[in-house]
Amino acid sequence: MGADIDGVIEVREPGGRWETELDLLDFGLGRQRLAWECLFGKGGGLGVARALFDQRGVPNDATEPVPKTCGELHHSHSYATWAEIATVNWDEPLCDGPDWNRIGEWRPGPDGELALHNVAWTPIEVLDAAEEIFGEDLMPPEWPQGGEVHLNGAVYRPVVLTPRMFAPPDGSWGPVWAAMRELATVHGDENVRLVVWFG
């Protein structure tokens, strides 16, 4: 049985008290384990070294719907203000080097230039082609500097994971960020906060 995400978007009223404004479940995000790991450090199997808002715990002044204790039903709490989210560099590396198991697939875009099309588990046929090119059985991070494989119209290269690859700001979490941005225009960037937990 896997974990599910839950959470709230809060606003801080002029008196300093936080109030729940929106329920994260209303956004219908479902189980997006890879996005969870990039954003909150909650396992998706990527091996992210630096999640954006890595399991920061429960804010001391969180609103009533937020469970204040950790256990089997509620764990891995984290939070972030809109001020923090608004300044995220979505292309900042989440790890110190190329991913061991995943590879970037580049394909020609509308302008003919190569663009990152997908990041996925390295297909066996790419590993086989790499062995022919490089003369030995190597995983993508072991390929020579600048090494790449051309196969079936795509170019495969080792890739360093970034938040944009699995939790792009205009992807499924886009409506959450849009709601927070809109609330921030009224309450201020530091006065809008996302609190999440898993269970």
CYANA upper distance limits for C-alpha pairs under 8 A (distance plus 0.5 A):
  3 ALA  CA    198 PHE  CA      6.58
  3 ALA  CA    199 GLY  CA      5.55
  4 ASP  CA     30 GLY  CA      8.15
  4 ASP  CA     31 ARG  CA      6.77
  4 ASP  CA    198 PHE  CA      5.98
  4 ASP  CA    199 GLY  CA      5.98
  5 ILE  CA     30 GLY  CA      8.32
  5 ILE  CA     31 ARG  CA      7.78
  5 ILE  CA    196 VAL  CA      7.43
  5 ILE  CA    197 TRP  CA      6.43
  5 ILE  CA    198 PHE  CA      5.07
  5 ILE  CA    199 GLY  CA      7.20
  6 ASP  CA     24 LEU  CA      6.72
  6 ASP  CA     25 LEU  CA      6.74
  6 ASP  CA    196 VAL  CA      6.19
  6 ASP  CA    197 TRP  CA      5.97
  6 ASP  CA    198 PHE  CA      6.49
  6 ASP  CA    199 GLY  CA      8.33
  7 GLY  CA     23 ASP  CA      6.77
  7 GLY  CA     24 LEU  CA      5.46
  7 GLY  CA     25 LEU  CA      7.55
  7 GLY  CA     66 VAL  CA      7.77
  7 GLY  CA    194 LEU  CA      7.73
  7 GLY  CA    195 VAL  CA      5.91
  7 GLY  CA    196 VAL  CA      4.59
  7 GLY  CA    197 TRP  CA      6.54
  8 VAL  CA     20 THR  CA      6.96
  8 VAL  CA     21 GLU  CA      7.84
  8 VAL  CA     22 LEU  CA      6.19
  8 VAL  CA     23 ASP  CA      5.07
  8 VAL  CA     24 LEU  CA      5.58
  8 VAL  CA     65 PRO  CA      8.36
  8 VAL  CA     66 VAL  CA      8.10
  8 VAL  CA    194 LEU  CA      6.43
  8 VAL  CA    195 VAL  CA      5.98
  8 VAL  CA    196 VAL  CA      7.12
  9 ILE  CA     20 THR  CA      6.57
  9 ILE  CA     21 GLU  CA      6.17
  9 ILE  CA     22 LEU  CA      5.55
  9 ILE  CA     23 ASP  CA      6.87
  9 ILE  CA     24 LEU  CA      7.35
  9 ILE  CA    180 MET  CA      7.92
  9 ILE  CA    192 VAL  CA      7.58
  9 ILE  CA    193 ARG  CA      6.11
  9 ILE  CA    194 LEU  CA      5.02
  9 ILE  CA    195 VAL  CA      6.88
 10 GLU  CA     18 TRP  CA      6.66
 10 GLU  CA     19 GLU  CA      5.86
 10 GLU  CA     20 THR  CA      4.87
 10 GLU  CA     21 GLU  CA      5.69
 10 GLU  CA     22 LEU  CA      7.48
 10 GLU  CA     63 THR  CA      8.01
 10 GLU  CA    191 ASN  CA      8.50
 10 GLU  CA    192 VAL  CA      6.22
 10 GLU  CA    193 ARG  CA      5.63
 10 GLU  CA    194 LEU  CA      6.83
 10 GLU  CA    195 VAL  CA      8.14
 11 VAL  CA     18 TRP  CA      5.96
 11 VAL  CA     19 GLU  CA      5.93
 11 VAL  CA     20 THR  CA      7.00
 11 VAL  CA     21 GLU  CA      6.89
 11 VAL  CA    183 LEU  CA      8.24
 11 VAL  CA    187 HIS  CA      7.56
 11 VAL  CA    191 ASN  CA      5.94
 11 VAL  CA    192 VAL  CA      5.07
 11 VAL  CA    193 ARG  CA      6.86
 12 ARG  CA     16 GLY  CA      6.22
 12 ARG  CA     17 ARG  CA      5.97
 12 ARG  CA     18 TRP  CA      4.65
 12 ARG  CA     19 GLU  CA      6.71
 12 ARG  CA    187 HIS  CA      7.81
 12 ARG  CA    191 ASN  CA      5.36
 12 ARG  CA    192 VAL  CA      7.02
 13 GLU  CA     17 ARG  CA      5.97
 13 GLU  CA     18 TRP  CA      6.59
 13 GLU  CA     19 GLU  CA      7.62
 13 GLU  CA    187 HIS  CA      8.16
 13 GLU  CA    191 ASN  CA      8.23
 17 ARG  CA     61 ASP  CA      8.26
 18 TRP  CA     61 ASP  CA      7.51
 18 TRP  CA     62 ALA  CA      7.21
 18 TRP  CA     63 THR  CA      6.57
 19 GLU  CA     63 THR  CA      6.36
 20 THR  CA     63 THR  CA      6.71
 20 THR  CA     65 PRO  CA      8.30
 22 LEU  CA     26 ASP  CA      8.26
 23 ASP  CA     27 PHE  CA      8.30
 24 LEU  CA     28 GLY  CA      8.27
 24 LEU  CA    176 VAL  CA      8.26
 25 LEU  CA     29 LEU  CA      7.60
 27 PHE  CA    175 PRO  CA      7.80
 27 PHE  CA    176 VAL  CA      7.55
 29 LEU  CA    172 SER  CA      7.30
 29 LEU  CA    173 TRP  CA      7.84
 32 GLN  CA     36 TRP  CA      6.65
 33 ARG  CA     37 GLU  CA      6.71
 33 ARG  CA     42 LYS  CA      7.91
 33 ARG  CA     43 GLY  CA      7.00
 33 ARG  CA     44 GLY  CA      4.95
 34 LEU  CA     38 CYS  CA      6.92
 34 LEU  CA     43 GLY  CA      7.90
 34 LEU  CA     44 GLY  CA      5.10
 34 LEU  CA     45 GLY  CA      7.76
 34 LEU  CA     46 LEU  CA      7.35
 34 LEU  CA    166 PHE  CA      6.56
 34 LEU  CA    167 ALA  CA      8.25
 35 ALA  CA     39 LEU  CA      6.57
 35 ALA  CA     44 GLY  CA      8.22
 35 ALA  CA    163 PRO  CA      8.20
 35 ALA  CA    166 PHE  CA      5.67
 35 ALA  CA    167 ALA  CA      5.29
 36 TRP  CA     40 PHE  CA      5.93
 36 TRP  CA     41 GLY  CA      6.95
 36 TRP  CA     42 LYS  CA      6.06
 36 TRP  CA     43 GLY  CA      7.61
 36 TRP  CA     44 GLY  CA      7.48
 37 GLU  CA     41 GLY  CA      4.66
 37 GLU  CA     42 LYS  CA      5.07
 37 GLU  CA     43 GLY  CA      5.69
 37 GLU  CA     44 GLY  CA      5.97
 37 GLU  CA     45 GLY  CA      8.39
 37 GLU  CA     46 LEU  CA      7.81
 37 GLU  CA     48 VAL  CA      7.37
 37 GLU  CA     51 ALA  CA      6.99
 38 CYS  CA     42 LYS  CA      8.49
 38 CYS  CA     48 VAL  CA      7.16
 38 CYS  CA     50 ARG  CA      8.34
 38 CYS  CA     51 ALA  CA      5.38
 38 CYS  CA     52 LEU  CA      6.88
 38 CYS  CA     94 LEU  CA      7.92
 38 CYS  CA    162 THR  CA      8.26
 38 CYS  CA    163 PRO  CA      6.14
 38 CYS  CA    166 PHE  CA      7.65
 38 CYS  CA    167 ALA  CA      7.47
 39 LEU  CA     51 ALA  CA      5.91
 39 LEU  CA     52 LEU  CA      5.43
 39 LEU  CA     53 PHE  CA      6.21
 39 LEU  CA     54 ASP  CA      7.50
 39 LEU  CA    163 PRO  CA      7.78
 39 LEU  CA    167 ALA  CA      7.91
 40 PHE  CA     51 ALA  CA      6.22
 40 PHE  CA     52 LEU  CA      6.79
 40 PHE  CA     53 PHE  CA      5.38
 40 PHE  CA     54 ASP  CA      4.99
 40 PHE  CA     55 GLN  CA      6.20
 40 PHE  CA     78 SER  CA      6.98
 41 GLY  CA     48 VAL  CA      7.78
 41 GLY  CA     50 ARG  CA      8.15
 41 GLY  CA     51 ALA  CA      5.56
 41 GLY  CA     52 LEU  CA      8.21
 41 GLY  CA     53 PHE  CA      7.69
 41 GLY  CA     54 ASP  CA      5.26
 41 GLY  CA     55 GLN  CA      6.62
 42 LYS  CA     54 ASP  CA      8.33
 42 LYS  CA     55 GLN  CA      7.96
 42 LYS  CA     76 SER  CA      7.34
 43 GLY  CA     47 GLY  CA      8.48
 48 VAL  CA     94 LEU  CA      6.20
 48 VAL  CA     95 CYS  CA      6.30
 48 VAL  CA    161 LEU  CA      8.36
 49 ALA  CA     94 LEU  CA      6.36
 49 ALA  CA     95 CYS  CA      5.57
 49 ALA  CA     96 ASP  CA      8.09
 50 ARG  CA     54 ASP  CA      7.73
 50 ARG  CA     94 LEU  CA      5.52
 50 ARG  CA     95 CYS  CA      6.96
 51 ALA  CA     94 LEU  CA      6.87
 52 LEU  CA     88 VAL  CA      8.49
 52 LEU  CA    163 PRO  CA      8.50
 53 PHE  CA     78 SER  CA      7.05
 53 PHE  CA     79 TYR  CA      7.19
 53 PHE  CA     80 ALA  CA      7.11
 54 ASP  CA     78 SER  CA      7.14
 55 GLN  CA     76 SER  CA      5.93
 55 GLN  CA     77 HIS  CA      5.93
 55 GLN  CA     78 SER  CA      5.05
 55 GLN  CA     79 TYR  CA      8.30
 56 ARG  CA     77 HIS  CA      6.91
 56 ARG  CA     78 SER  CA      5.04
 56 ARG  CA     79 TYR  CA      7.02
 57 GLY  CA     76 SER  CA      7.33
 57 GLY  CA     77 HIS  CA      5.13
 57 GLY  CA     78 SER  CA      5.49
 57 GLY  CA     79 TYR  CA      7.95
 58 VAL  CA     62 ALA  CA      7.49
 58 VAL  CA     68 LYS  CA      6.87
 58 VAL  CA     77 HIS  CA      6.16
 58 VAL  CA     78 SER  CA      6.78
 58 VAL  CA     79 TYR  CA      7.88
 58 VAL  CA    195 VAL  CA      8.22
 59 PRO  CA     79 TYR  CA      7.91
 62 ALA  CA     66 VAL  CA      6.87
 62 ALA  CA    195 VAL  CA      8.46
 66 VAL  CA    195 VAL  CA      8.19
 67 PRO  CA     74 HIS  CA      7.33
 69 THR  CA     74 HIS  CA      7.71
 69 THR  CA     75 HIS  CA      8.25
 70 CYS  CA     74 HIS  CA      5.77
 70 CYS  CA     75 HIS  CA      5.21
 70 CYS  CA     76 SER  CA      8.08
 71 GLY  CA     75 HIS  CA      6.28
 72 GLU  CA    199 GLY  CA      7.14
 73 LEU  CA    198 PHE  CA      8.03
 73 LEU  CA    199 GLY  CA      5.04
 74 HIS  CA    197 TRP  CA      6.79
 74 HIS  CA    198 PHE  CA      6.03
 74 HIS  CA    199 GLY  CA      5.19
 75 HIS  CA    197 TRP  CA      6.29
 75 HIS  CA    198 PHE  CA      5.80
 75 HIS  CA    199 GLY  CA      6.61
 76 SER  CA    197 TRP  CA      6.06
 76 SER  CA    198 PHE  CA      6.42
 77 HIS  CA    195 VAL  CA      7.85
 77 HIS  CA    196 VAL  CA      6.08
 77 HIS  CA    197 TRP  CA      4.69
 77 HIS  CA    198 PHE  CA      7.38
 78 SER  CA    195 VAL  CA      6.39
 78 SER  CA    196 VAL  CA      5.90
 78 SER  CA    197 TRP  CA      6.93
 79 TYR  CA    193 ARG  CA      7.38
 79 TYR  CA    194 LEU  CA      5.82
 79 TYR  CA    195 VAL  CA      4.74
 79 TYR  CA    196 VAL  CA      6.55
 80 ALA  CA     84 GLU  CA      6.74
 80 ALA  CA     85 ILE  CA      7.24
 80 ALA  CA    193 ARG  CA      6.11
 80 ALA  CA    194 LEU  CA      5.89
 80 ALA  CA    195 VAL  CA      7.27
 81 THR  CA     85 ILE  CA      6.93
 81 THR  CA    189 ASP  CA      7.52
 81 THR  CA    190 GLU  CA      6.31
 81 THR  CA    191 ASN  CA      7.59
 81 THR  CA    192 VAL  CA      6.07
 81 THR  CA    193 ARG  CA      4.60
 81 THR  CA    194 LEU  CA      6.70
 82 TRP  CA     86 ALA  CA      6.25
 82 TRP  CA    180 MET  CA      6.82
 82 TRP  CA    181 ARG  CA      7.36
 82 TRP  CA    184 ALA  CA      7.53
 82 TRP  CA    189 ASP  CA      5.67
 82 TRP  CA    190 GLU  CA      6.79
 82 TRP  CA    191 ASN  CA      8.15
 82 TRP  CA    192 VAL  CA      6.06
 82 TRP  CA    193 ARG  CA      6.44
 82 TRP  CA    194 LEU  CA      8.17
 83 ALA  CA     87 THR  CA      7.14
 83 ALA  CA    189 ASP  CA      5.14
 83 ALA  CA    190 GLU  CA      5.88
 83 ALA  CA    192 VAL  CA      8.49
 84 GLU  CA     88 VAL  CA      7.09
 85 ILE  CA    177 TRP  CA      8.48
 90 TRP  CA    162 THR  CA      7.03
 90 TRP  CA    163 PRO  CA      5.64
 90 TRP  CA    164 ARG  CA      5.50
 90 TRP  CA    168 PRO  CA      7.63
 90 TRP  CA    169 PRO  CA      8.05
 91 ASP  CA    162 THR  CA      5.77
 91 ASP  CA    163 PRO  CA      6.86
 91 ASP  CA    164 ARG  CA      6.46
 92 GLU  CA    162 THR  CA      6.20
 92 GLU  CA    163 PRO  CA      7.72
 93 PRO  CA    160 VAL  CA      6.72
 93 PRO  CA    161 LEU  CA      6.27
 93 PRO  CA    162 THR  CA      5.29
 93 PRO  CA    163 PRO  CA      8.16
 94 LEU  CA    160 VAL  CA      8.03
 94 LEU  CA    161 LEU  CA      6.23
 94 LEU  CA    162 THR  CA      5.86
 94 LEU  CA    163 PRO  CA      7.59
 95 CYS  CA     99 ASP  CA      8.36
 95 CYS  CA    160 VAL  CA      7.16
 95 CYS  CA    161 LEU  CA      6.98
 95 CYS  CA    162 THR  CA      8.50
 96 ASP  CA    160 VAL  CA      8.17
 97 GLY  CA    141 PRO  CA      8.18
 97 GLY  CA    160 VAL  CA      6.22
 98 PRO  CA    140 PRO  CA      8.06
 98 PRO  CA    141 PRO  CA      5.94
 98 PRO  CA    158 PRO  CA      6.29
 98 PRO  CA    159 VAL  CA      5.41
 98 PRO  CA    160 VAL  CA      4.70
 98 PRO  CA    161 LEU  CA      7.62
 99 ASP  CA    103 ILE  CA      7.75
 99 ASP  CA    140 PRO  CA      8.18
 99 ASP  CA    141 PRO  CA      7.24
 99 ASP  CA    158 PRO  CA      7.61
 99 ASP  CA    159 VAL  CA      6.59
 99 ASP  CA    160 VAL  CA      6.27
 99 ASP  CA    161 LEU  CA      7.20
100 TRP  CA    139 MET  CA      7.13
100 TRP  CA    140 PRO  CA      6.95
100 TRP  CA    141 PRO  CA      6.45
101 ASN  CA    121 TRP  CA      6.29
101 ASN  CA    122 THR  CA      6.46
101 ASN  CA    139 MET  CA      7.82
101 ASN  CA    140 PRO  CA      7.92
102 ARG  CA    119 VAL  CA      6.95
102 ARG  CA    120 ALA  CA      5.66
102 ARG  CA    121 TRP  CA      4.79
102 ARG  CA    122 THR  CA      5.52
102 ARG  CA    140 PRO  CA      8.36
102 ARG  CA    158 PRO  CA      8.13
102 ARG  CA    159 VAL  CA      7.86
103 ILE  CA    119 VAL  CA      6.10
103 ILE  CA    120 ALA  CA      6.28
103 ILE  CA    121 TRP  CA      6.85
103 ILE  CA    122 THR  CA      5.83
103 ILE  CA    140 PRO  CA      7.43
103 ILE  CA    156 TYR  CA      7.05
103 ILE  CA    157 ARG  CA      6.56
103 ILE  CA    158 PRO  CA      5.71
103 ILE  CA    159 VAL  CA      6.15
104 GLY  CA    116 LEU  CA      7.21
104 GLY  CA    117 HIS  CA      8.12
104 GLY  CA    118 ASN  CA      6.50
104 GLY  CA    119 VAL  CA      5.12
104 GLY  CA    120 ALA  CA      7.37
104 GLY  CA    156 TYR  CA      6.09
104 GLY  CA    157 ARG  CA      5.83
104 GLY  CA    158 PRO  CA      6.53
104 GLY  CA    159 VAL  CA      5.89
105 GLU  CA    116 LEU  CA      6.43
105 GLU  CA    117 HIS  CA      6.08
105 GLU  CA    118 ASN  CA      5.65
105 GLU  CA    119 VAL  CA      6.63
105 GLU  CA    120 ALA  CA      8.38
105 GLU  CA    154 ALA  CA      6.83
105 GLU  CA    155 VAL  CA      6.31
105 GLU  CA    156 TYR  CA      5.25
105 GLU  CA    157 ARG  CA      7.25
106 TRP  CA    114 LEU  CA      6.23
106 TRP  CA    115 ALA  CA      5.68
106 TRP  CA    116 LEU  CA      4.87
106 TRP  CA    117 HIS  CA      5.71
106 TRP  CA    118 ASN  CA      7.62
106 TRP  CA    154 ALA  CA      6.19
106 TRP  CA    155 VAL  CA      5.55
106 TRP  CA    156 TYR  CA      6.74
106 TRP  CA    157 ARG  CA      8.35
107 ARG  CA    113 GLU  CA      8.46
107 ARG  CA    114 LEU  CA      5.62
107 ARG  CA    115 ALA  CA      6.08
107 ARG  CA    116 LEU  CA      7.05
107 ARG  CA    117 HIS  CA      6.45
107 ARG  CA    153 GLY  CA      7.51
107 ARG  CA    154 ALA  CA      5.57
107 ARG  CA    155 VAL  CA      6.99
108 PRO  CA    112 GLY  CA      5.41
108 PRO  CA    113 GLU  CA      5.63
108 PRO  CA    114 LEU  CA      4.74
108 PRO  CA    115 ALA  CA      6.49
108 PRO  CA    154 ALA  CA      8.46
109 GLY  CA    113 GLU  CA      6.01
109 GLY  CA    114 LEU  CA      6.37
109 GLY  CA    115 ALA  CA      6.26
119 VAL  CA    159 VAL  CA      8.45
119 VAL  CA    165 MET  CA      7.58
122 THR  CA    126 VAL  CA      7.24
122 THR  CA    127 LEU  CA      7.66
123 PRO  CA    127 LEU  CA      7.15
124 ILE  CA    128 ASP  CA      6.62
125 GLU  CA    129 ALA  CA      6.59
126 VAL  CA    130 ALA  CA      6.54
126 VAL  CA    149 VAL  CA      7.42
126 VAL  CA    151 LEU  CA      7.88
126 VAL  CA    156 TYR  CA      8.11
127 LEU  CA    131 GLU  CA      6.71
127 LEU  CA    137 ASP  CA      7.93
127 LEU  CA    138 LEU  CA      7.82
127 LEU  CA    139 MET  CA      7.59
128 ASP  CA    132 GLU  CA      7.01
128 ASP  CA    137 ASP  CA      8.26
129 ALA  CA    133 ILE  CA      6.79
129 ALA  CA    149 VAL  CA      7.35
129 ALA  CA    151 LEU  CA      8.47
130 ALA  CA    134 PHE  CA      6.35
130 ALA  CA    135 GLY  CA      8.35
130 ALA  CA    136 GLU  CA      8.44
130 ALA  CA    137 ASP  CA      7.98
130 ALA  CA    138 LEU  CA      7.81
130 ALA  CA    148 GLU  CA      8.25
130 ALA  CA    149 VAL  CA      6.67
131 GLU  CA    135 GLY  CA      5.75
131 GLU  CA    136 GLU  CA      5.36
131 GLU  CA    137 ASP  CA      5.44
131 GLU  CA    138 LEU  CA      7.13
132 GLU  CA    136 GLU  CA      7.71
133 ILE  CA    149 VAL  CA      8.36
134 PHE  CA    143 TRP  CA      7.99
134 PHE  CA    144 PRO  CA      8.33
138 LEU  CA    142 GLU  CA      6.13
138 LEU  CA    143 TRP  CA      6.80
139 MET  CA    143 TRP  CA      7.28
140 PRO  CA    157 ARG  CA      7.74
140 PRO  CA    158 PRO  CA      5.58
141 PRO  CA    158 PRO  CA      6.50
143 TRP  CA    147 GLY  CA      6.15
143 TRP  CA    148 GLU  CA      8.38
143 TRP  CA    158 PRO  CA      8.34
147 GLY  CA    157 ARG  CA      7.37
148 GLU  CA    155 VAL  CA      7.15
148 GLU  CA    156 TYR  CA      6.03
148 GLU  CA    157 ARG  CA      5.35
148 GLU  CA    158 PRO  CA      8.09
149 VAL  CA    155 VAL  CA      6.13
149 VAL  CA    156 TYR  CA      5.53
149 VAL  CA    157 ARG  CA      7.25
150 HIS  CA    154 ALA  CA      6.28
150 HIS  CA    155 VAL  CA      5.06
150 HIS  CA    156 TYR  CA      6.87
151 LEU  CA    155 VAL  CA      6.90
151 LEU  CA    156 TYR  CA      8.20
161 LEU  CA    165 MET  CA      7.41
162 THR  CA    166 PHE  CA      8.06
163 PRO  CA    167 ALA  CA      5.90
163 PRO  CA    168 PRO  CA      6.92
164 ARG  CA    168 PRO  CA      4.56
164 ARG  CA    169 PRO  CA      7.43
167 ALA  CA    171 GLY  CA      7.11
167 ALA  CA    172 SER  CA      8.11
167 ALA  CA    173 TRP  CA      7.49
168 PRO  CA    172 SER  CA      8.31
168 PRO  CA    173 TRP  CA      7.96
168 PRO  CA    174 GLY  CA      8.23
169 PRO  CA    173 TRP  CA      6.96
169 PRO  CA    174 GLY  CA      5.83
169 PRO  CA    177 TRP  CA      7.90
170 ASP  CA    174 GLY  CA      5.08
173 TRP  CA    177 TRP  CA      7.00
174 GLY  CA    178 ALA  CA      6.54
175 PRO  CA    179 ALA  CA      6.57
176 VAL  CA    180 MET  CA      6.81
177 TRP  CA    181 ARG  CA      6.51
178 ALA  CA    182 GLU  CA      6.65
179 ALA  CA    183 LEU  CA      6.77
180 MET  CA    184 ALA  CA      6.55
180 MET  CA    192 VAL  CA      7.01
180 MET  CA    193 ARG  CA      8.20
181 ARG  CA    185 THR  CA      7.04
181 ARG  CA    189 ASP  CA      8.29
182 GLU  CA    186 VAL  CA      7.69
183 LEU  CA    187 HIS  CA      6.61
183 LEU  CA    188 GLY  CA      8.13
183 LEU  CA    192 VAL  CA      7.27
184 ALA  CA    188 GLY  CA      4.96
184 ALA  CA    189 ASP  CA      5.32
184 ALA  CA    190 GLU  CA      8.29
184 ALA  CA    191 ASN  CA      7.46
184 ALA  CA    192 VAL  CA      6.45
185 THR  CA    189 ASP  CA      7.91
187 HIS  CA    191 ASN  CA      6.29
187 HIS  CA    192 VAL  CA      7.46
188 GLY  CA    192 VAL  CA      7.44
